[in-house]
Amino acid sequence: MVIDLDKCTGCSACSTACQAENNISFGPDDSNKLRSIAWMSIFQL
């Protein structure tokens, strides 16, 4: 996923979209113990 940081408002919609795309639950759920969202690396281009 590519995110334009110049347009980022910090709303976390990208994290929510990533969770939805990868079928990861949004709340505390034991069924996904081995799958989780990690911090995103941000690189300047």
N, CA, C and O atoms as a GROMACS GRO file, in nm:
protein
  180
    1MET      N    1   0.086  -0.116   0.000
    1MET     CA    2   0.000   0.000   0.000
    1MET      C    3   0.091   0.123   0.000
    1MET      O    4   0.190   0.128   0.073
    2VAL      N    5   0.056   0.221  -0.083
    2VAL     CA    6   0.131   0.346  -0.089
    2VAL      C    7   0.043   0.457  -0.036
    2VAL      O    8  -0.073   0.469  -0.074
    3ILE      N    9   0.098   0.539   0.053
    3ILE     CA   10   0.023   0.647   0.116
    3ILE      C   11   0.097   0.778   0.093
    3ILE      O   12   0.217   0.787   0.120
    4ASP      N   13   0.027   0.879   0.044
    4ASP     CA   14   0.084   1.012   0.024
    4ASP      C   15   0.084   1.084   0.158
    4ASP      O   16  -0.020   1.129   0.206
    5LEU      N   17   0.201   1.096   0.220
    5LEU     CA   18   0.211   1.156   0.352
    5LEU      C   19   0.183   1.306   0.351
    5LEU      O   20   0.154   1.364   0.456
    6ASP      N   21   0.190   1.370   0.234
    6ASP     CA   22   0.155   1.511   0.225
    6ASP      C   23   0.006   1.532   0.249
    6ASP      O   24  -0.036   1.640   0.291
    7LYS      N   25  -0.073   1.428   0.223
    7LYS     CA   26  -0.218   1.436   0.242
    7LYS      C   27  -0.265   1.367   0.369
    7LYS      O   28  -0.385   1.364   0.397
    8CYS      N   29  -0.172   1.311   0.445
    8CYS     CA   30  -0.207   1.238   0.568
    8CYS      C   31  -0.257   1.333   0.675
    8CYS      O   32  -0.195   1.436   0.702
    9THR      N   33  -0.370   1.296   0.737
    9THR     CA   34  -0.425   1.376   0.847
    9THR      C   35  -0.418   1.300   0.979
    9THR      O   36  -0.462   1.351   1.082
   10GLY      N   37  -0.364   1.178   0.977
   10GLY     CA   38  -0.352   1.099   1.099
   10GLY      C   39  -0.481   1.031   1.140
   10GLY      O   40  -0.499   0.999   1.258
   11CYS      N   41  -0.571   1.007   1.045
   11CYS     CA   42  -0.702   0.951   1.078
   11CYS      C   43  -0.701   0.799   1.097
   11CYS      O   44  -0.799   0.742   1.145
   12SER      N   45  -0.592   0.732   1.061
   12SER     CA   46  -0.575   0.586   1.072
   12SER      C   47  -0.664   0.507   0.977
   12SER      O   48  -0.683   0.387   0.997
   13ALA      N   49  -0.719   0.571   0.874
   13ALA     CA   50  -0.800   0.500   0.776
   13ALA      C   51  -0.715   0.399   0.700
   13ALA      O   52  -0.766   0.294   0.658
   14CYS      N   53  -0.587   0.427   0.680
   14CYS     CA   54  -0.499   0.333   0.610
   14CYS      C   55  -0.481   0.205   0.692
   14CYS      O   56  -0.478   0.096   0.636
   15SER      N   57  -0.469   0.218   0.823
   15SER     CA   58  -0.458   0.100   0.910
   15SER      C   59  -0.586   0.018   0.909
   15SER      O   60  -0.581  -0.104   0.906
   16THR      N   61  -0.700   0.086   0.910
   16THR     CA   62  -0.829   0.017   0.905
   16THR      C   63  -0.845  -0.054   0.772
   16THR      O   64  -0.893  -0.167   0.768
   17ALA      N   65  -0.806   0.011   0.662
   17ALA     CA   66  -0.814  -0.051   0.529
   17ALA      C   67  -0.723  -0.173   0.521
   17ALA      O   68  -0.759  -0.274   0.460
   18CYS      N   69  -0.606  -0.164   0.580
   18CYS     CA   70  -0.512  -0.277   0.582
   18CYS      C   71  -0.570  -0.394   0.660
   18CYS      O   72  -0.560  -0.509   0.617
   19GLN      N   73  -0.631  -0.366   0.775
   19GLN     CA   74  -0.693  -0.471   0.855
   19GLN      C   75  -0.807  -0.537   0.777
   19GLN      O   76  -0.820  -0.659   0.780
   20ALA      N   77  -0.888  -0.458   0.709
   20ALA     CA   78  -1.000  -0.513   0.633
   20ALA      C   79  -0.951  -0.597   0.515
   20ALA      O   80  -1.006  -0.703   0.488
   21GLU      N   81  -0.847  -0.550   0.446
   21GLU     CA   82  -0.794  -0.621   0.330
   21GLU      C   83  -0.730  -0.754   0.370
   21GLU      O   84  -0.738  -0.851   0.295
   22ASN      N   85  -0.669  -0.758   0.487
   22ASN     CA   86  -0.600  -0.879   0.532
   22ASN      C   87  -0.683  -0.964   0.627
   22ASN      O   88  -0.631  -1.057   0.689
   23ASN      N   89  -0.812  -0.932   0.640
   23ASN     CA   90  -0.906  -1.009   0.722
   23ASN      C   91  -0.859  -1.023   0.867
   23ASN      O   92  -0.862  -1.132   0.923
   24ILE      N   93  -0.816  -0.912   0.925
   24ILE     CA   94  -0.773  -0.909   1.064
   24ILE      C   95  -0.880  -0.838   1.144
   24ILE      O   96  -0.927  -0.731   1.104
   25SER      N   97  -0.920  -0.896   1.256
   25SER     CA   98  -1.029  -0.837   1.334
   25SER      C   99  -0.989  -0.701   1.388
   25SER      O  100  -0.871  -0.672   1.409
   26PHE      N  101  -1.090  -0.616   1.411
   26PHE     CA  102  -1.066  -0.480   1.457
   26PHE      C  103  -1.056  -0.470   1.609
   26PHE      O  104  -1.003  -0.372   1.660
   27GLY      N  105  -1.106  -0.567   1.680
   27GLY     CA  106  -1.103  -0.563   1.826
   27GLY      C  107  -1.022  -0.677   1.882
   27GLY      O  108  -0.961  -0.753   1.807
   28PRO      N  109  -1.020  -0.689   2.014
   28PRO     CA  110  -0.947  -0.800   2.075
   28PRO      C  111  -1.018  -0.933   2.045
   28PRO      O  112  -1.130  -0.956   2.090
   29ASP      N  113  -0.951  -1.017   1.970
   29ASP     CA  114  -1.011  -1.143   1.926
   29ASP      C  115  -0.902  -1.249   1.929
   29ASP      O  116  -0.799  -1.234   1.863
   30ASP      N  117  -0.923  -1.357   2.003
   30ASP     CA  118  -0.823  -1.462   2.015
   30ASP      C  119  -0.809  -1.549   1.891
   30ASP      O  120  -0.714  -1.626   1.882
   31SER      N  121  -0.899  -1.538   1.795
   31SER     CA  122  -0.892  -1.623   1.676
   31SER      C  123  -0.778  -1.582   1.584
   31SER      O  124  -0.739  -1.659   1.496
   32ASN      N  125  -0.725  -1.462   1.600
   32ASN     CA  126  -0.617  -1.413   1.514
   32ASN      C  127  -0.488  -1.390   1.592
   32ASN      O  128  -0.420  -1.290   1.569
   33LYS      N  129  -0.453  -1.480   1.682
   33LYS     CA  130  -0.334  -1.460   1.766
   33LYS      C  131  -0.206  -1.451   1.683
   33LYS      O  132  -0.115  -1.376   1.719
   34LEU      N  133  -0.198  -1.524   1.574
   34LEU     CA  134  -0.076  -1.524   1.494
   34LEU      C  135  -0.075  -1.416   1.387
   34LEU      O  136   0.025  -1.398   1.318
   35ARG      N  137  -0.185  -1.344   1.372
   35ARG     CA  138  -0.192  -1.238   1.271
   35ARG      C  139  -0.216  -1.106   1.343
   35ARG      O  140  -0.307  -1.096   1.426
   36SER      N  141  -0.138  -1.009   1.311
   36SER     CA  142  -0.156  -0.878   1.374
   36SER      C  143  -0.103  -0.769   1.282
   36SER      O  144  -0.032  -0.797   1.186
   37ILE      N  145  -0.139  -0.647   1.312
   37ILE     CA  146  -0.090  -0.532   1.239
   37ILE      C  147   0.036  -0.482   1.308
   37ILE      O  148   0.037  -0.466   1.430
   38ALA      N  149   0.140  -0.457   1.232
   38ALA     CA  150   0.265  -0.404   1.286
   38ALA      C  151   0.276  -0.256   1.247
   38ALA      O  152   0.207  -0.210   1.157
   39TRP      N  153   0.363  -0.185   1.314
   39TRP     CA  154   0.386  -0.045   1.280
   39TRP      C  155   0.434  -0.035   1.137
   39TRP      O  156   0.512  -0.118   1.090
   40MET      N  157   0.388   0.067   1.068
   40MET     CA  158   0.428   0.088   0.930
   40MET      C  159   0.562   0.162   0.925
   40MET      O  160   0.587   0.252   1.005
   41SER      N  161   0.647   0.121   0.832
   41SER     CA  162   0.772   0.193   0.808
   41SER      C  163   0.743   0.304   0.708
   41SER      O  164   0.676   0.282   0.608
   42ILE      N  165   0.793   0.423   0.736
   42ILE     CA  166   0.770   0.538   0.648
   42ILE      C  167   0.903   0.579   0.588
   42ILE      O  168   0.999   0.606   0.661
   43PHE      N  169   0.908   0.583   0.457
   43PHE     CA  170   1.029   0.620   0.385
   43PHE      C  171   1.006   0.747   0.306
   43PHE      O  172   0.903   0.761   0.241
   44GLN      N  173   1.101   0.839   0.310
   44GLN     CA  174   1.094   0.960   0.229
   44GLN      C  175   1.140   0.924   0.088
   44GLN      O  176   1.243   0.858   0.071
   45LEU      N  177   1.066   0.967  -0.013
   45LEU     CA  178   1.106   0.943  -0.153
   45LEU      C  179   1.159   1.069  -0.214
   45LEU      O  180   1.198   1.069  -0.331
   0.00000   0.00000   0.00000
